Amino acid sequence: MSRTWADVAYLVAAICFILALKGLSSPKTARNGNLIGAAGAVLAVIVSLTYGDLDHIPLILAAIVVGSVVAVPAARRVPMTAMPQLVALFNGVGGGAAALVAMLELPNATGGFARVAALFTIIVGGVSFAGSAVTFAKLQELMTTRPVTFPGGPFVFSGVLAAALLLSGVVWNADGTTASAGAIGVLVLALLAGVLFVLPVGGADVPVVISLLNAFTGLSVAASGYLLGNTLLLVAGTLVGASGTILTRMMAAAMGRPLTGTLFGAFTATAGPAAAAGPARPVRSAGPEDVAVLLGYARRVVVVPGYGLAVAQAQHALRELVELLESRGVEVVYGIHPVAGRMPGHMNVLLAEANVPYEALREAEEVNPTLAQTDVALVVGANDVVNPAARTDPTAPIYGMPILDVDQAKATVFLKRSMRPGFAGIDNELLYAPGTTLLFGDAKDSLTKLVAAVKNL
């Protein structure tokens, strides 16, 4: 393939990536956006393999085969509940790959700026890889979801990052074996910095960090594109870095506090209201028939879905219940918090899977003014995004985060498996309020029973 045709193909692939991002801006066009982006990626791989004088083609093809054999079944089988973990892994692998490429290219990099780009890629890619691994462990609950802090934590993180920068300065002036050995040291320090960067982040804030690490990966890929002289990598990395940065800012605003508070607030916060460890406190529970009466004779119901809905795969049963209530003349809307679930848009995707009309979904700022006139707020598997501690308790790790004010509804019904706290690990006083009713059980089973009970009214 000639250089001219390669450049044209790369331009087409870059346009595909831009159109893919545009398509992902709406649920109606997201599927086509994904397909366009995938087509662009396939085209880019084909051009990379056919243009230029590549070495080790058999090894490259073998790596592609191994990666495909591992990734395709894993991606097809992953449940919606584990999608955020998969996103974190994909993000980390991208940053790690960019860092490894930069390490290999560093000894051959000519010019001061090329070496800066290589060292930047190693540091940012290493931070992204290690940080994403920690977010995966938190999301998968392989480790505690609460902030992990220790005395002097910010100073240790700053020291490690400073050491990586200082060593980078040494490597910048080194050659050959010395540069390669120094690059390994820089990568090790970057990996340690990535771990220290994410450890103090609490579970409720992990989605924000995933978005930020995604931006880091994009920046590292863009820098590696400059290092390799590959315009498409530069364009794709810049797109990811810019979009990830914008999304991070939007999510931080949705959480109601600055990004620095999300990342480092655990070092200054006092202990929050942990789940009660003493004698069980009384709650008001009811059966499906009693809850069906509340819902069936209400004028307005706001449904707040959460991670428990995803775990139970109960979105189809929820849609059936909502359609049944609407057939009885009940006004029903879905109240969607921007960080409900484990990542942005988690609930939107889940409900779209059940063919819930996108127009029925309402954001928190649109729903909250109407909750005082709402007869029943039905909370299905959510906890932190409706916890009043975000408004009332300055010691709570979610303090300052805008929530859905379901405590202002005339009645609140929680569908919960148990009294276990939410992802933030704190108790929810709303569960013990006089106007709150709990329906215990698996969300799918409970919703199925509610459907049957409402039909019998």
C-alpha positions as a printed NumPy array, in Angstrom:
array([[  0.   ,   0.   ,   0.   ],
       [  1.356,   3.43 ,  -0.954],
       [  1.845,   6.241,   1.533],
       [ -0.95 ,   8.246,  -0.114],
       [ -3.523,   5.477,   0.219],
       [ -2.411,   4.777,   3.786],
       [ -2.955,   8.428,   4.709],
       [ -6.396,   8.395,   3.074],
       [ -7.346,   5.224,   4.976],
       [ -6.14 ,   6.728,   8.257],
       [ -8.224,   9.835,   7.544],
       [-11.306,   7.685,   6.954],
       [-10.627,   5.794,  10.216],
       [-10.248,   9.081,  12.11 ],
       [-13.58 ,  10.295,  10.711],
       [-15.142,   7.   ,  11.842],
       [-13.89 ,   7.605,  15.39 ],
       [-15.354,  11.109,  15.423],
       [-18.692,   9.865,  14.101],
       [-18.639,   7.086,  16.7  ],
       [-18.328,   9.613,  19.529],
       [-21.159,  11.626,  18.023],
       [-23.308,   8.508,  17.799],
       [-22.66 ,   7.644,  21.43 ],
       [-24.208,  10.947,  22.498],
       [-27.714,   9.463,  22.196],
       [-29.138,   6.02 ,  23.036],
       [-30.962,   6.024,  19.695],
       [-27.705,   6.223,  17.72 ],
       [-25.308,   4.541,  20.152],
       [-25.415,   1.126,  18.478],
       [-24.592,   2.56 ,  15.068],
       [-21.908,   4.702,  16.668],
       [-20.268,   1.612,  18.116],
       [-20.369,  -0.155,  14.744],
       [-18.836,   2.843,  12.972],
       [-16.081,   3.056,  15.564],
       [-15.379,  -0.664,  15.253],
       [-15.19 ,  -0.361,  11.472],
       [-12.68 ,   2.457,  11.837],
       [-10.559,   0.373,  14.21 ],
       [-10.58 ,  -2.608,  11.811],
       [ -9.534,  -0.354,   8.939],
       [ -6.71 ,   1.114,  11.039],
       [ -5.392,  -2.347,  11.929],
       [ -5.473,  -3.481,   8.299],
       [ -3.559,  -0.4  ,   7.147],
       [ -0.993,  -0.805,   9.937],
       [ -0.348,  -4.405,   8.885],
       [ -0.109,  -3.717,   5.145],
       [  1.702,  -0.374,   5.111],
       [  5.332,  -0.055,   6.091],
       [  8.077,  -2.541,   6.749],
       [  6.898,  -4.445,   9.812],
       [  9.021,  -7.046,  11.564],
       [  7.761, -10.132,  13.399],
       [  4.475, -10.37 ,  11.464],
       [  3.84 , -13.984,  12.67 ],
       [  4.182, -12.885,  16.31 ],
       [  1.856,  -9.938,  15.723],
       [ -0.778, -12.148,  14.113],
       [ -0.403, -14.729,  16.884],
       [ -0.948, -12.008,  19.496],
       [ -4.082, -10.846,  17.657],
       [ -5.434, -14.405,  17.598],
       [ -4.722, -14.976,  21.304],
       [ -6.268, -11.638,  22.24 ],
       [ -9.366, -12.356,  20.159],
       [ -9.801, -15.841,  21.605],
       [ -9.667, -14.422,  25.135],
       [-11.554, -11.174,  24.627],
       [-14.498, -12.107,  22.385],
       [-16.034, -14.791,  24.667],
       [-15.344, -12.671,  27.754],
       [-17.037,  -9.61 ,  26.267],
       [-20.035, -11.589,  25.014],
       [-20.606, -13.345,  28.328],
       [-20.043, -10.449,  30.711],
       [-23.303,  -9.504,  32.471],
       [-24.471,  -5.905,  32.626],
       [-23.58 ,  -5.858,  36.312],
       [-19.925,  -6.468,  35.448],
       [-19.725,  -4.076,  32.492],
       [-18.019,  -1.316,  34.542],
       [-15.307,  -3.772,  35.589],
       [-14.792,  -4.716,  31.94 ],
       [-14.529,  -1.041,  30.988],
       [-11.937,  -0.528,  33.73 ],
       [ -9.904,  -3.485,  32.438],
       [-10.062,  -2.311,  28.821],
       [ -9.011,   1.15 ,  29.91 ],
       [ -6.092,  -0.157,  31.946],
       [ -4.874,  -2.428,  29.16 ],
       [ -4.81 ,   0.533,  26.76 ],
       [ -2.679,   2.603,  29.103],
       [ -0.377,  -0.326,  29.854],
       [  0.103,  -1.092,  26.158],
       [  1.014,   2.525,  25.421],
       [  3.54 ,   2.508,  28.266],
       [  5.196,  -0.69 ,  27.02 ],
       [  5.464,   0.666,  23.469],
       [  7.061,   3.842,  24.793],
       [  9.599,   1.83 ,  26.802],
       [ 10.642,  -0.071,  23.682],
       [ 10.879,   3.084,  21.592],
       [ 12.667,   5.229,  24.162],
       [ 16.251,   4.102,  23.383],
       [ 15.658,   4.865,  19.699],
       [ 13.891,   8.193,  20.254],
       [ 15.808,  11.066,  18.67 ],
       [ 15.248,  14.627,  19.731],
       [ 14.399,  16.012,  23.144],
       [ 10.663,  16.296,  22.559],
       [ 10.387,  12.701,  21.355],
       [ 11.993,  11.549,  24.602],
       [  9.63 ,  13.743,  26.611],
       [  6.696,  12.132,  24.78 ],
       [  8.052,   8.654,  25.548],
       [  8.557,   9.362,  29.253],
       [  5.152,  11.065,  29.481],
       [  3.555,   7.975,  27.961],
       [  5.337,   5.657,  30.398],
       [  4.24 ,   7.669,  33.447],
       [  0.643,   8.393,  32.439],
       [  0.105,   4.944,  30.914],
       [  1.532,   3.257,  34.023],
       [ -0.694,   5.318,  36.326],
       [ -3.705,   4.467,  34.171],
       [ -2.914,   0.742,  34.156],
       [ -2.342,   0.392,  37.902],
       [ -5.184,   2.732,  38.83 ],
       [ -7.592,   0.847,  36.579],
       [ -6.538,  -2.419,  38.207],
       [ -7.455,  -1.001,  41.616],
       [-10.813,   0.295,  40.341],
       [-11.496,  -3.181,  38.962],
       [-10.713,  -4.719,  42.364],
       [-13.031,  -2.238,  44.09 ],
       [-15.873,  -2.751,  41.616],
       [-15.496,  -6.531,  41.775],
       [-15.329,  -6.232,  45.587],
       [-12.031,  -8.116,  45.648],
       [-10.97 ,  -5.442,  48.132],
       [-12.791,  -2.999,  50.363],
       [-14.823,  -0.367,  48.561],
       [-14.195,   2.142,  51.338],
       [-11.329,   4.653,  51.05 ],
       [ -7.95 ,   3.18 ,  51.986],
       [ -5.851,   5.834,  53.702],
       [ -2.778,   5.994,  55.893],
       [ -0.959,   8.84 ,  57.65 ],
       [  0.9  ,  11.021,  55.201],
       [ -0.754,   9.4  ,  52.195],
       [ -0.826,  12.549,  50.011],
       [  2.853,  13.197,  50.754],
       [  3.804,   9.62 ,  49.854],
       [  1.884,   9.892,  46.58 ],
       [  3.505,  13.256,  45.811],
       [  6.932,  11.848,  46.665],
       [  6.524,   8.845,  44.386],
       [  5.325,  11.053,  41.54 ],
       [  8.206,  13.472,  42.108],
       [ 10.673,  10.572,  42.094],
       [  9.249,   9.375,  38.767],
       [  9.692,  12.861,  37.29 ],
       [ 13.251,  13.195,  38.632],
       [ 14.227,   9.786,  37.296],
       [ 12.661,  10.754,  33.977],
       [ 15.009,  13.729,  33.874],
       [ 17.954,  11.359,  34.297],
       [ 16.64 ,   8.986,  31.624],
       [ 16.085,  11.892,  29.232],
       [ 19.871,  12.438,  29.09 ],
       [ 20.825,   8.73 ,  29.084],
       [ 21.468,   6.384,  26.192],
       [ 21.286,   2.677,  25.444],
       [ 21.149,   0.282,  28.368],
       [ 21.056,   3.071,  30.93 ],
       [ 17.945,   4.565,  29.297],
       [ 16.215,   1.174,  29.171],
       [ 16.977,   0.421,  32.823],
       [ 15.877,   3.892,  33.87 ],
       [ 12.64 ,   3.509,  31.9  ],
       [ 11.85 ,   0.362,  33.9  ],
       [ 12.359,   2.343,  37.109],
       [ 10.073,   5.107,  35.846],
       [  7.388,   2.526,  34.999],
       [  7.61 ,   0.923,  38.455],
       [  7.206,   4.323,  40.135],
       [  4.291,   5.133,  37.817],
       [  2.559,   1.865,  38.723],
       [  3.   ,   2.625,  42.427],
       [  1.648,   6.134,  41.883],
       [ -1.393,   4.687,  40.128],
       [ -2.184,   2.449,  43.086],
       [ -1.716,   5.294,  45.6  ],
       [ -3.84 ,   7.551,  43.398],
       [ -6.942,   5.333,  43.52 ],
       [ -6.724,   3.706,  46.972],
       [ -8.181,   6.716,  48.864],
       [-11.209,   6.878,  46.548],
       [-14.415,   5.511,  48.058],
       [-16.742,   3.159,  46.229],
       [-19.338,   5.796,  45.374],
       [-16.667,   7.883,  43.628],
       [-15.098,   5.063,  41.595],
       [-17.112,   5.914,  38.421],
       [-15.559,   9.39 ,  38.401],
       [-12.062,   7.914,  38.671],
       [-12.749,   5.438,  35.847],
       [-13.626,   8.381,  33.618],
       [-10.475,  10.256,  34.663],
       [ -8.256,   7.223,  34.049],
       [ -9.893,   6.858,  30.648],
       [ -8.726,  10.392,  29.859],
       [ -5.233,   9.448,  31.075],
       [ -5.176,   6.476,  28.714],
       [ -6.21 ,   8.704,  25.821],
       [ -3.389,  11.137,  26.561],
       [ -0.833,   8.335,  26.766],
       [ -2.03 ,   6.895,  23.439],
       [ -1.847,  10.342,  21.827],
       [  1.727,  10.787,  23.065],
       [  2.688,   7.347,  21.783],
       [  1.182,   8.319,  18.417],
       [  3.567,  11.262,  18.257],
       [  6.442,   9.006,  19.27 ],
       [  5.64 ,   6.48 ,  16.53 ],
       [  4.815,   9.088,  13.924],
       [  1.292,   7.665,  13.639],
       [ -1.269,  10.395,  13.018],
       [ -4.256,   8.134,  13.656],
       [ -3.042,   7.2  ,  17.13 ],
       [ -2.535,  10.881,  17.845],
       [ -6.086,  11.714,  16.716],
       [ -7.727,   8.758,  18.495],
       [ -5.851,   9.381,  21.733],
       [ -6.723,  13.058,  21.679],
       [-10.407,  12.241,  21.145],
       [-10.402,   9.84 ,  24.102],
       [ -8.453,  12.247,  26.292],
       [-10.719,  15.201,  25.513],
       [-13.996,  13.3  ,  25.85 ],
       [-12.809,  11.606,  29.053],
       [-11.85 ,  14.959,  30.54 ],
       [-15.224,  16.489,  29.681],
       [-17.077,  13.491,  31.112],
       [-14.983,  13.635,  34.293],
       [-15.851,  17.303,  34.8  ],
       [-19.547,  16.582,  34.229],
       [-19.502,  13.686,  36.686],
       [-17.66 ,  15.689,  39.327],
       [-20.335,  18.357,  38.977],
       [-23.011,  15.674,  39.28 ],
       [-21.359,  14.483,  42.502],
       [-21.594,  18.024,  43.816],
       [-17.958,  18.57 ,  44.756],
       [-14.659,  19.396,  43.075],
       [-12.553,  16.645,  41.548],
       [ -9.867,  17.179,  44.189],
       [-12.447,  16.441,  46.864],
       [-13.371,  13.198,  45.114],
       [ -9.759,  12.088,  44.785],
       [ -8.275,  13.256,  48.071],
       [-11.246,  14.075,  50.301],
       [-10.83 ,  10.827,  52.247],
       [ -7.616,  12.168,  53.807],
       [ -9.443,  15.076,  55.433],
       [-12.855,  13.514,  56.086],
       [-13.765,  12.114,  59.472],
       [-15.415,   8.753,  59.884],
       [-18.814,   8.612,  58.288],
       [-21.962,   6.873,  59.504],
       [-21.007,   3.246,  59.036],
       [-23.651,   0.582,  58.915],
       [-25.14 ,  -0.17 ,  62.287],
       [-23.272,  -2.919,  64.102],
       [-25.412,  -3.115,  67.226],
       [-28.889,  -4.564,  67.727],
       [-31.084,  -4.549,  64.648],
       [-33.137,  -1.375,  64.348],
       [-36.839,  -1.763,  63.559],
       [-37.976,  -1.166,  60.007],
       [-41.39 ,  -1.235,  58.406],
       [-41.666,  -4.112,  55.968],
       [-44.608,  -5.312,  53.901],
       [-45.603,  -7.992,  51.436],
       [-46.205,  -7.589,  47.696],
       [-49.975,  -7.205,  48.17 ],
       [-49.598,  -4.203,  50.501],
       [-47.068,  -2.499,  48.226],
       [-49.312,  -3.202,  45.214],
       [-52.122,  -1.263,  46.896],
       [-49.787,   1.72 ,  47.42 ],
       [-48.718,   1.659,  43.785],
       [-52.006,   0.71 ,  42.141],
       [-53.991,   3.536,  43.722],
       [-51.321,   6.223,  43.457],
       [-51.616,   9.152,  41.099],
       [-47.895,   9.595,  40.548],
       [-44.982,   7.193,  41.033],
       [-41.273,   7.865,  40.605],
       [-39.131,   4.778,  40.021],
       [-35.461,   5.018,  41.067],
       [-33.4  ,   2.118,  39.674],
       [-29.999,   1.159,  41.067],
       [-27.313,  -1.475,  41.002],
       [-29.583,  -4.045,  42.673],
       [-31.832,  -3.913,  39.601],
       [-28.845,  -4.809,  37.433],
       [-27.733,  -7.616,  39.736],
       [-31.174,  -9.214,  39.609],
       [-31.581,  -8.568,  35.862],
       [-35.012,  -7.268,  36.744],
       [-35.343,  -4.517,  34.133],
       [-37.94 ,  -6.425,  32.089],
       [-40.084,  -7.1  ,  35.149],
       [-39.821,  -3.433,  36.12 ],
       [-40.957,  -2.321,  32.673],
       [-43.93 ,  -4.686,  32.902],
       [-44.91 ,  -3.244,  36.28 ],
       [-44.629,   0.329,  35.008],
       [-46.761,  -0.427,  31.924],
       [-49.376,  -2.08 ,  34.144],
       [-49.512,   0.96 ,  36.437],
       [-49.789,   3.3  ,  33.448],
       [-52.717,   1.236,  32.131],
       [-54.447,   2.033,  35.443],
       [-53.929,   5.764,  34.894],
       [-50.916,   6.15 ,  37.169],
       [-48.286,   8.648,  36.018],
       [-44.903,   6.913,  36.213],
       [-41.449,   8.337,  35.493],
       [-37.974,   6.94 ,  36.013],
       [-35.66 ,   9.064,  38.162],
       [-32.083,   8.467,  36.943],
       [-29.092,   9.576,  38.974],
       [-25.967,  10.183,  36.838],
       [-23.853,   7.782,  38.9  ],
       [-26.492,   5.162,  39.69 ],
       [-24.984,   1.734,  39.19 ],
       [-21.25 ,   1.497,  38.691],
       [-20.574,   3.865,  35.809],
       [-22.198,   6.749,  33.907],
       [-25.204,   5.665,  31.89 ],
       [-25.387,   2.234,  33.541],
       [-29.102,   2.541,  34.271],
       [-29.869,   4.072,  30.872],
       [-28.29 ,   1.117,  29.076],
       [-29.964,  -1.383,  31.377],
       [-33.441,   0.083,  30.827],
       [-32.864,   0.464,  27.085],
       [-32.186,  -3.271,  27.044],
       [-35.774,  -3.716,  28.295],
       [-37.11 ,  -1.321,  25.62 ],
       [-37.995,   1.368,  28.143],
       [-38.596,   4.568,  26.118],
       [-35.755,   7.023,  26.567],
       [-38.325,   9.807,  26.932],
       [-39.547,   8.183,  30.184],
       [-36.176,   8.726,  31.86 ],
       [-35.761,  11.88 ,  33.924],
       [-32.571,  13.268,  35.398],
       [-32.356,  14.062,  39.098],
       [-32.664,  17.842,  38.732],
       [-35.864,  17.366,  36.744],
       [-37.408,  14.869,  39.154],
       [-36.542,  16.468,  42.494],
       [-38.898,  19.49 ,  42.237],
       [-41.818,  17.087,  41.703],
       [-41.121,  14.601,  44.486],
       [-43.114,  16.535,  47.093],
       [-46.191,  15.965,  44.888],
       [-45.323,  12.296,  44.3  ],
       [-47.421,   9.644,  46.034],
       [-44.86 ,   6.838,  45.968],
       [-41.123,   6.749,  45.294],
       [-40.229,   3.173,  44.341],
       [-36.515,   2.557,  44.915],
       [-35.344,  -0.627,  43.176],
       [-31.875,  -1.645,  44.305],
       [-30.545,   1.889,  44.857],
       [-29.141,   3.222,  48.113],
       [-26.383,   5.85 ,  48.031],
       [-28.099,   7.993,  45.369],
       [-31.138,   8.48 ,  47.657],
       [-29.3  ,   8.642,  50.99 ],
       [-30.193,  11.902,  52.828],
       [-26.762,  11.805,  54.507],
       [-25.497,  13.471,  51.328],
       [-27.438,  16.567,  52.457],
       [-27.331,  16.335,  56.228],
       [-24.106,  14.672,  57.41 ],
       [-20.819,  16.494,  56.694],
       [-18.861,  13.424,  57.854],
       [-20.422,  11.135,  55.231],
       [-18.197,  10.248,  52.253],
       [-21.069,  11.156,  49.904],
       [-21.729,  14.528,  51.569],
       [-22.376,  17.206,  48.949],
       [-23.415,  14.747,  46.256],
       [-26.772,  15.72 ,  44.726],
       [-29.249,  12.92 ,  45.329],
       [-32.799,  12.04 ,  44.379],
       [-34.824,  13.482,  47.254],
       [-37.183,  10.514,  47.59 ],
       [-37.579,  11.274,  51.313],
       [-39.835,  14.156,  50.241],
       [-42.352,  11.821,  48.583],
       [-45.518,  10.972,  50.499],
       [-44.382,   7.35 ,  50.726],
       [-41.143,   5.571,  49.89 ],
       [-40.862,   1.88 ,  49.025],
       [-37.472,   0.143,  48.936],
       [-36.999,  -3.155,  47.137],
       [-33.934,  -4.643,  48.855],
       [-32.362,  -8.041,  49.327],
       [-31.137,  -7.132,  52.815],
       [-30.202,  -4.218,  55.055],
       [-26.686,  -4.237,  53.638],
       [-25.43 ,  -0.668,  53.001],
       [-24.75 ,   0.746,  49.551],
       [-21.452,   0.866,  47.693],
       [-20.262,   3.792,  49.828],
       [-20.496,   1.503,  52.876],
       [-22.674,   3.813,  54.996],
       [-26.086,   3.364,  56.55 ],
       [-29.187,   5.032,  55.122],
       [-31.417,   6.611,  57.761],
       [-34.27 ,   6.782,  55.262],
       [-34.707,   3.024,  55.637],
       [-35.889,   3.573,  59.218],
       [-38.181,   6.543,  58.522],
       [-41.908,   6.175,  59.362],
       [-42.932,   6.79 ,  55.755],
       [-40.636,   4.093,  54.349],
       [-41.766,   0.566,  53.521],
       [-39.335,  -2.236,  52.688],
       [-40.106,  -5.19 ,  50.441],
       [-37.334,  -7.719,  50.989],
       [-36.222, -10.198,  48.349],
       [-34.581, -10.511,  44.974],
       [-35.667,  -7.534,  42.857],
       [-36.824,  -9.652,  39.925],
       [-38.858, -11.954,  42.152],
       [-40.335,  -9.021,  44.081],
       [-41.3  ,  -7.156,  40.906],
       [-42.886, -10.284,  39.443],
       [-44.994, -10.672,  42.584],
       [-45.915,  -6.981,  42.457],
       [-47.117,  -7.365,  38.874],
       [-49.341, -10.267,  39.872],
       [-50.657,  -8.381,  42.906],
       [-51.469,  -5.233,  40.932],
       [-53.344,  -7.322,  38.354],
       [-55.516,  -8.681,  41.178],
       [-56.509,  -5.254,  42.518]])
